[in-house]
Amino acid sequence: MALIGASPTAAPQVALVHLTAADPQVEVLARSEHAKLDGAQVSKPTELRVNVAGDREVVALVYPPTASAADWRAPVIVRAHPGPTASCLLRLDWQAQFFTSRGFAVVDVDYLGSTGYGRVFREALYGRWGLDDVDDCAAVADHLLATGRAVPGQVFIRGASAGGYTALHAVAQNGPFAAATAVSAIVDPDRWVESVPRFQRAHARRLRGGAGRVDAATVQRPVLLVHGTADDVAVVEDVRELAEQLTAHGVPHDMLLLPDVGHYVATSARAGTALEAELAHYRLVMTAAAAECGDYTAASGS
């Protein structure tokens, strides 16, 4: 049997499984990661189910910091998957491992609209994009804070493409997130309908009508914008305009433009640069929060 398979400890592989032998054997034909990574210590996710909006349930995958104790407590990065009607995949994710190996927990949320939970669940995001997906990500973050897993003031949200749109709207309201990272972000759903590949346009039209274009005036937390200059799906002009508007409204932000990179930053030659910038973004916010706390303590005489 030929297959493409993965697991929390193995990235996608092309393999042959020999079933006729008494002891079935797996023959790997092609793999995505370097052989030197075999045996590397990785964070294994656990499933979390959180009740939101009455009796609706949201599923998330929680990656604890690498080699952490069972009672771990850490800064948390909530990831909104792209699509937005995609889903979180239970496979080895080296981007998640990049952060868990540096002391963060990473949480992937299958918010309303995700694939894998039936058509009704998936189509429920139509006309509600930027609203219910944001609420679901916030509900998972609030749960982690309430249970003592997440550190207050050190909970972040990030997303790519449609997930970037979710992340930006998540910091355009009061909530648990201290900052956001938006990679190849969709800023304006109406503009996206025109730039998205033709086979996706009907899908894009049904999604819009929820939160609308990201409004810089409503953004309340620091933002990192990462975008390829050759992106023809979510055009870079929208992100440049958003950055200018954030500057005009005095919203802390940074923008990393990646020359000649298209929509898929994670698979580009600049993926490492983007990850390092994201890590620095979170650390800067955490350092600033710690400094403010120190200033308050000194002023209060504590």
C-alpha positions in Angstrom: 0.0 0.0 0.0 1.4 3.4 -1.0 0.6 6.4 1.2 1.5 9.9 2.3 1.4 9.8 6.1 2.5 11.8 9.1 2.3 11.8 12.9 3.1 14.2 15.8 6.7 12.9 15.6 7.0 12.5 11.8 6.6 15.1 9.1 4.7 14.0 5.9 6.4 11.1 4.2 5.8 9.1 1.0 5.9 5.4 2.0 5.2 1.9 1.0 3.7 -0.4 3.6 4.3 -4.1 2.9 1.3 -5.8 4.3 1.9 -9.4 3.1 4.7 -10.0 5.5 4.0 -11.5 8.9 5.5 -8.4 10.4 4.4 -5.5 8.1 7.2 -3.2 7.2 7.2 0.5 6.3 9.6 1.6 3.5 10.0 5.4 3.3 10.4 6.6 -0.3 10.6 10.3 0.3 10.6 12.6 3.3 10.5 16.3 3.9 12.9 16.7 6.9 16.6 16.2 7.0 17.8 12.9 8.3 19.9 14.7 10.9 16.6 15.7 12.6 15.8 12.0 13.4 15.7 11.6 17.2 15.3 15.3 17.9 13.3 16.0 21.0 9.9 17.4 20.0 6.8 18.6 21.7 3.9 16.3 21.3 0.4 17.9 21.2 -2.6 17.0 23.3 -6.2 17.6 22.4 -8.1 20.3 24.2 -11.9 20.8 24.0 -13.4 24.1 25.0 -17.1 24.9 25.2 -18.0 28.2 23.6 -21.2 30.0 22.7 -23.5 27.7 24.7 -23.2 24.1 23.7 -20.8 24.5 20.8 -17.4 22.9 21.2 -14.0 23.9 19.8 -11.1 21.5 19.5 -7.5 22.7 19.8 -4.1 21.0 19.7 -1.8 22.1 22.6 1.9 21.8 22.2 3.6 22.4 25.5 7.2 23.8 25.8 9.7 21.1 24.8 10.7 18.9 27.7 8.4 20.7 30.1 6.9 19.2 33.2 3.3 18.0 33.4 2.3 21.2 35.3 3.9 23.5 32.8 3.0 27.2 32.6 4.3 29.3 29.7 3.8 32.1 27.2 1.3 30.9 24.7 1.0 31.4 20.9 -2.5 30.7 19.6 -2.4 29.9 15.9 -5.4 30.5 13.6 -5.0 28.2 10.6 -5.4 29.6 7.0 -8.2 28.9 4.7 -10.1 29.9 6.8 -12.0 26.6 6.3 -8.9 24.4 6.6 -8.0 22.6 9.9 -5.2 21.8 12.3 -3.2 18.8 11.2 -1.9 16.2 13.6 1.6 16.0 12.1 5.1 17.1 13.0 5.3 20.8 12.5 8.7 22.3 12.7 7.4 25.9 13.0 5.6 24.9 16.2 8.8 23.1 17.4 10.7 26.3 16.7 8.7 28.1 19.4 8.2 25.2 21.9 12.0 24.7 21.9 12.3 28.3 23.0 9.9 28.1 26.0 6.6 28.9 24.4 3.4 26.7 24.2 1.8 26.6 20.8 -2.0 26.1 20.4 -3.7 25.3 17.1 -7.4 26.1 17.1 -10.0 24.5 14.9 -12.4 27.4 15.1 -15.9 27.6 13.6 -15.6 27.0 9.9 -12.9 24.4 10.1 -13.0 21.3 7.9 -13.5 17.9 9.6 -16.6 18.6 11.7 -19.3 18.4 9.1 -20.7 20.8 6.5 -22.9 22.7 8.9 -20.0 23.6 11.2 -17.8 24.6 8.2 -20.5 26.7 6.4 -21.4 28.4 9.7 -18.5 30.8 9.2 -20.0 32.2 6.0 -20.9 35.8 6.6 -19.3 35.5 10.1 -15.6 35.6 9.2 -13.6 37.7 11.6 -16.2 37.3 14.3 -16.8 33.7 15.4 -13.3 32.6 14.5 -11.9 35.3 16.7 -14.3 34.5 19.5 -13.2 30.8 19.4 -9.5 31.6 19.5 -10.1 34.0 22.4 -12.2 31.3 24.2 -9.3 28.9 24.0 -6.8 31.5 25.2 -9.2 32.4 28.1 -9.4 28.8 29.1 -5.6 28.4 29.2 -5.4 31.5 31.3 -8.2 30.3 33.7 -6.5 26.9 34.1 -3.1 28.5 34.9 -1.4 27.2 31.7 -0.9 30.6 30.1 1.0 33.5 31.6 -1.2 36.7 31.7 0.1 39.3 29.4 2.1 36.7 27.4 -0.6 35.3 25.2 -0.2 36.0 21.5 -2.1 35.2 18.3 -0.7 34.6 14.9 -2.0 33.4 11.6 -1.1 33.3 7.9 -3.3 34.3 5.0 -6.9 34.0 6.3 -5.5 33.2 9.7 -3.7 36.6 9.6 -7.1 38.2 9.0 -8.3 36.4 12.1 -5.3 37.5 14.1 -5.6 41.1 13.2 -9.3 41.2 14.1 -8.5 39.5 17.4 -6.4 42.4 18.6 -8.9 44.9 17.3 -11.0 44.3 20.4 -10.5 43.7 24.1 -9.4 40.2 24.8 -6.6 38.0 26.1 -4.0 38.7 23.4 -1.0 40.9 24.1 0.1 41.1 20.4 -0.5 39.6 17.0 1.6 38.4 14.0 -0.1 38.4 10.6 1.8 36.6 7.8 0.6 37.1 4.2 -2.5 38.5 5.8 -5.8 39.2 4.0 -6.7 42.7 5.1 -9.8 43.3 2.9 -12.1 40.4 2.1 -13.6 42.4 -0.8 -10.2 42.9 -2.3 -9.3 39.3 -1.7 -12.3 38.1 -3.8 -10.7 39.8 -6.8 -7.1 38.6 -6.2 -7.7 35.0 -5.1 -7.4 32.2 -7.7 -10.6 31.9 -9.7 -11.5 28.5 -8.4 -11.7 30.0 -4.8 -13.7 33.1 -5.6 -17.1 31.7 -4.9 -15.9 30.5 -1.5 -14.3 33.9 -0.8 -17.6 35.7 -1.7 -19.6 33.5 0.8 -17.1 34.2 3.6 -17.2 38.0 3.5 -19.8 40.1 5.2 -18.6 39.5 8.8 -16.0 41.8 10.4 -15.1 43.5 7.1 -11.8 45.2 6.3 -9.3 45.4 9.1 -9.6 48.9 10.5 -6.3 50.3 11.9 -8.2 52.6 14.2 -9.6 49.7 16.2 -6.3 47.8 16.6 -5.4 47.8 20.3 -2.2 45.7 20.6 1.2 45.6 18.9 1.2 43.9 15.5 3.9 42.4 13.3 3.1 42.2 9.6 5.1 39.8 7.5 4.5 39.8 3.8 6.1 38.8 0.5 6.4 41.5 -2.1 5.5 39.0 -4.8 2.3 37.9 -3.1 -0.5 37.8 -5.8 -3.2 36.3 -3.5 -3.2 38.8 -0.6 -1.6 41.8 -2.3 1.2 43.7 -0.5 -0.4 47.1 -1.2 -3.1 46.3 1.4 -0.6 45.6 4.1 1.5 48.7 3.3 -1.7 50.8 3.5 -2.6 49.1 6.8 0.9 49.8 8.2 0.6 53.5 7.2 -2.8 53.7 9.0 -1.4 52.0 12.1 1.4 54.7 12.2 -1.2 57.4 11.8 -3.1 56.1 14.8 -0.1 55.5 16.9 -0.5 51.7 17.1 2.9 49.9 17.8 3.7 47.7 14.9 6.5 46.5 12.7 6.5 45.3 9.1 8.8 42.8 7.5 8.7 42.8 3.7 10.3 39.8 2.0 11.6 40.6 -1.5 10.4 38.2 -4.3 8.5 36.0 -1.8 5.0 35.0 -2.8 2.0 34.1 -0.6 3.5 31.0 1.0 6.2 32.4 3.3 6.5 29.2 5.3 7.8 27.3 2.3 10.0 30.1 1.0 13.8 30.6 1.4 12.9 33.4 3.9 10.9 31.3 6.3 13.7 31.4 8.9 13.9 35.1 8.7 10.2 35.4 9.3 10.3 33.1 12.3 13.2 35.0 13.9 11.3 38.2 13.4 8.2 36.7 15.0 10.1 35.4 18.0 11.7 38.8 18.5 8.3 40.5 18.3 6.9 38.4 21.2 10.0 38.8 23.3 9.9 42.6 22.8 6.3 42.7 24.0 7.2 40.5 27.0 10.2 42.7 27.9 8.1 45.9 27.6 5.4 44.4 29.8 8.0 43.3 32.4 9.5 46.8 32.4 6.1 48.4 32.9 5.4 46.0 35.8 8.8 47.0 37.3 8.1 50.7 36.9 4.7 50.2 38.7 6.3 48.2 41.5 8.9 50.9 42.1 6.4 53.7 42.0 4.1 51.9 44.5 7.0 51.3 46.8 6.4 47.5 46.8 
